[in-house]
Amino acid sequence: MTYQHPKLLVAIDCLVFGYDTSENNLKVLLFERQVEPFAGGWSLIGGFVNEQENLSSAAERVLEKFTGLKDVFLEQLSTFGQADRDPGGRVVSILYWSLIKLDELHRDIANEHGARWFDLDDLPALVLDHSAMVRLGAEQLVQNAKLRPIGFELLPEEFTLPQLKQLYDAIYGKQIDDRNFRKKILSTDLLIKTEKKDKSSSKKGAFLYQFDTEKYNYLRKQGYHLDLNV
């Protein structure tokens, strides 16, 4: 049996966040569109779902195509289906979001597709409804920071507590109380303190930490409530 219905296209858009520890700000990966409509405009990375392809497989394919990365954090976030959202046709977009380390991006692959990082708070004008997608993703990032551990996907393998706090400052868009943050984050038992120190900012230096991967993955699935009073 063949269904007789108007043609409808399904697209995948991937909202990719990164974190720059040198600048202490969140980044979004965008690419310059090469085809119409909106050729030359800035867009989230994306593509259409193939006829025999699962949504998750399509999202993984799109992410790998533009970043060269596989097996990284990638979750479905929302659906955008406004009837007139795309002048090129009737297109429903499934929004996925991903968190990656800046230095893990395959820059040669990203450059090949015209992709580059932009500061979250200084994005160019985006095509279609992609600005709304970014706003939704930024809101979700804040909620995730309250309910699930954030950092393993964005920070280097070893980091200081000030660097971890700066990440949360960037996510919340405000300065979090330092003493309260240290108390709450250490109470989760997520962190493993090493004997090494980062002395790049002071002679005394700050101890480097690592995430307890097993505990991190458990809490990411089960969730917790990290009340930072912000």
N, C-alpha and C positions, 0 to 999 in steps of 0.2 A: 504493500500500500504506500502511495506517495501523498504526502500532505500538500494541499494546494493553498499556500500562503505566500504573502509578499516576502521578498528576500530580506533577511536581517543578518547583519554581520556582527560577530563577537570579537572584541579586541581585548588585549591585555595591556595595561599600563603599569609600569613598575616605578614606584616611588623609592628611590635609593638614598638613604641617609648615610653620611660619613661624619667623622669628628676629627677636627684638626687640633691636635694637642699643642702645637706651637702658637696657634692663634686663639685657642680656647673657644671655638665656635663650631656650630653644626653646619654641614654642607649638604647640598642636594645635587644629584647628578642629573644634568639636562643634556639634551642633544639638539642640534640645529637641523630642522626638517629639510630634507632634500627634494621632496615632491609636494605637489599641490594636493589638497588645499593647504595654505599657510606655509609654503616653501620659504625658508629663511627665518621662520619663527622658531622660538624655543619651546621645547616640549619635554615631558617625561619620556623615558625610553619605553618603547612599546612595539606592538605588532598584532597581527590578526591571528586568531586561533584556527589551526588547520582542521579540516573536516573530521579527520579520524584521531584528533588529539584531545587529551584530557586538559582541563584548565590548568591544573598544577604543572603538567608537563610543558604546556605553552609558556607559563610564567618562568619556569626554569630555563627554557630555551631562550626566551627574550633576555633574561638576565645574563646568561652566559654569552650571548651574542654581543652585548654591549660592554661587558666587564671582563669576560674571560673567566668568571668565577662559577664554581659549582659547589654544592653542599654548604651553602651559607644560609643565614637566617632569612626566611622568605615566607610570608603569611598573606593570605587573602584578607583584605581590609574592608572593601565595600564594592557596590555596583553603581555605576552611573548610567542611567538609561533615559534621560530626557529625550523626547522624540526628536527635537530639533537641535540636539547638541552638536552634531557633525554635519556640515553642509555637503560633505562628500557622499552621504547616504545614511540609511538608518543603521546606526552603530550603537551597540550596547558595550560598555567597557567594564571589565572586571579589574578593579584596582588591587594590586599586591604591593606590599612594602617590604623593604629589605634594609638591613643594617650591615655595613661592611667597614673594614679598616681602610683608610686612605691608601696606605702603602701596599695593600693587596690588590688594588685595581690594576689590571693589565693596561697600562697607559697606551701602549701601541694599538691595542684593540679599540679602546675608547676613542683615541684620536682618529682612527680609521673611520669611525662612524660620526665624527664631529661632536663627541660627548665631552663635557667638562664639568668641573665642580663649581658651584656658586654658593655663596653664603646664604643660609636660610633667611636671614633678615635683609638680604639685598639681592633678590631675585629679579631677573628681567621679566617683562610681560610674557605670559605663557598663553599658548593657544587653547582653544576650546574651553573646557572646564577644568583644566589642569591646576589652576590656582586654587580652586576649591579642593582638589585632591590633596594638594600640599598642606592646606590648612587642616584638613581632616587628619592627615598623617602626623602633623605636629601636635595636634590635640591627643591623638592616640599615643604618641611617644610620652607625653606627660602622664597619661593614665597608666601606661606600662611601667613607668618609673615608680609609681606608687604601689603597684600590685605585683610586679615581677622584676627580677634583677635586670639591670641595664648596665652594659659596659664591656662584657666579654667580647661582643661583636664589634665594638667601636674603639677600644683602647688597645695599646700594645700588650704583649704578654706580661710584662712587668711595668708597674706604674706606682706612683706615690699616692697617698691619701689626698693631698692637695689636687693632684691631677684628676682623681676620681670625683672630688667635690666640684671641680671646675666643669666637668662633664654634666653633672646634675644642675649646676648653675645655668649652663647653656640650654639644657632641656626645659627648665622651668622659666627661663628668661628673667631671672632675678638672683640676687645673692642669698644663699641659704646660710643659716647660722652654722658656723663652723663646728662649734662644740657639740651642738645637737646632732649634726650630721655624723660626726665621728662616732658618737655614742650609738646612734641607731644602726649605722652600717656595720660596725664591729659586732653588734649584738646578733647579727644574722649568721655569723660564723661562715660567711662566704669567702673571706679573705685569708690567705696564707702569707704570713710575714716572712720575708727572706732576710738574710744577713747582709744583703747588699744595700748600698745607699746611692741616691742620686744627689750629687753635689754640684749640679749645674747652676743652682740658684743661691746656694749658700755654702760656706765652708763646713758647717755642721752637717748639712745634707739631710735628706729625708729618706726613711726606709722604703724600699721597694716591696710591693705586694704582688701576689698572683691570685687569681680566682681559683677557688676549689671547684674544679670542673664538675665533679659528681654532684656536689651540693648545689651548684649553680643550675645545672640542668634539672635537678629535682624541683627547685623552687620556681624555675621558669615554667614548669608544667603545672605545679600545684598552686603557685601564687603565694603572696604574703601581703601584709599591709605595712608599708614603710611610711609612717607618718612623720614628715619632716617639718610640719607646722609652717607651710608656705602658702 
